[in-house]
Amino acid sequence: MKATETLSTVRGQFPVTKRILYLDSAHQTPLATNVRAALEEFLSEGHEMAGPKPVWLRRAEETRESVAKFLNASPKEIAFTKNTSEGLNIAANAVPLKAGDNVVLIEGDHPNNAYAWLNLKRKGVEVRFAKLADTEIATAETFAPHIDDRTKVITLSHVTFHAGQVHDVAGIGKLCKERGIYLVVDAMQSVGVVPVDVKALGISVLAAGTHKGLLVPQGLGILYVQDGLDELQPAYLAMSSMARPPADYIALADDLEPRKDAGRFEFGNVNLPDLQALSAAIDLIQSVGVPEIQEHVLKLGDRLIQHLDEMGVALVGPRDRGERSHIYVLALPVDKWSDFFARNQVRVSPERGGIRISFGMFNTLEDIDRLAELIRKGLKEEKPLATAQVD
Ligand SMILES: Cc1ncc(COP(=O)(O)O)c(C=O)c1O
């Protein structure tokens, strides 16, 4: 059934909100009722009919179409992976890189991206790190001093997991286009929460898992590979990645041409139950609207910042609306406050500079007021150790 939710009704799709104050969508989102129904449908089909695999495969292709539309891409530019790391490693090993070429990252960005590229040091590729404070967003100027004629890739998160910055990917994309550099983006924290238009942002390759803003259980990733980047070739091959898969299932040693589309980066069977869930999740997200979700989480952030200012609690990341979205790290000492929030049925995450609060479409202004009330109570109890050192 098609989702017909709006921001004012969508909380009903997330029964967890009745039990706990869930402020941890940057870690994982709770299962929505319609996503659960899609998974249950898959389970029943497998359980009762041993699975109509052709039907599941057809649905997977329909999901590819909706993912493509969601990112303003074409279905032939989308491959399904296991998670963000797999997508980023696929990219790192697909770009034609020679010893002496370099790749530029942001220091302290998600380690799953850093390791994918650091692994190329074995091939003599240089990995350069641009420095950035938690309150700063990355722009073209951040990268400009680090690039030269041997720079082949710039790679970064769209939204950071640790301080919630929304980097200026469009500006960086422009720089990459001018200088003939591939732009590889980790969209794990942004997709489903802020609009991601791969064409407008000038992205060459985008990788994301689906268990945060895309509302699906762990085990499925999406990979966008810009059409026409034929020089990006897969490091692995499977029948699903071949231009001419043998009908008799006997591999032909002299026909190793991969597909032209992003399917060349898809290896073997994909996560069919999660793909069915993703279709329902995108339907739910689209029924609310990504721009609406973005504006909503910003409003929640405005209210949170207002409370923090009144309480004298510092924010680790940026304050400006244009530089943040749904992730807010409060400079509160983790050892005291993790336990405090757990005791009060509030789900949050420990983070580098303190406690990470992150919103989903189902959170409300009342949630923020409840959180602030609790922090006030905690501050009275926990004084004088109220603020942490921001790193
Ligand atoms: C920016 C970012 N990238 C990647 C990941 C996770 O990578 P993967 O999907 O490979 O588990 C996370 C969080 O889990 C993240 O916040």
The ligand as a Gaussian input file, in Angstrom:
#p B3LYP/6-31G(d) Opt

LIG

0 1
 C       29.658000       8.946000       7.478000
 C       29.542000       7.468000       7.698000
 N       30.083000       6.617000       6.818000
 C       29.994000       5.285000       6.979000
 C       29.364000       4.743000       8.072000
 C       29.228000       3.274000       8.248000
 O       29.771000       2.528000       7.221000
 P       29.102000       1.147000       6.784000
 O       27.807000       1.460000       6.103000
 O       30.081000       0.552000       5.882000
 O       28.909000       0.310000       8.019000
 C       28.800000       5.597000       9.042000
 C       28.117000       5.129000      10.244000
 O       27.935000       4.028000      10.614000
 C       28.899000       6.981000       8.836000
 O       28.374000       7.820000       9.723000

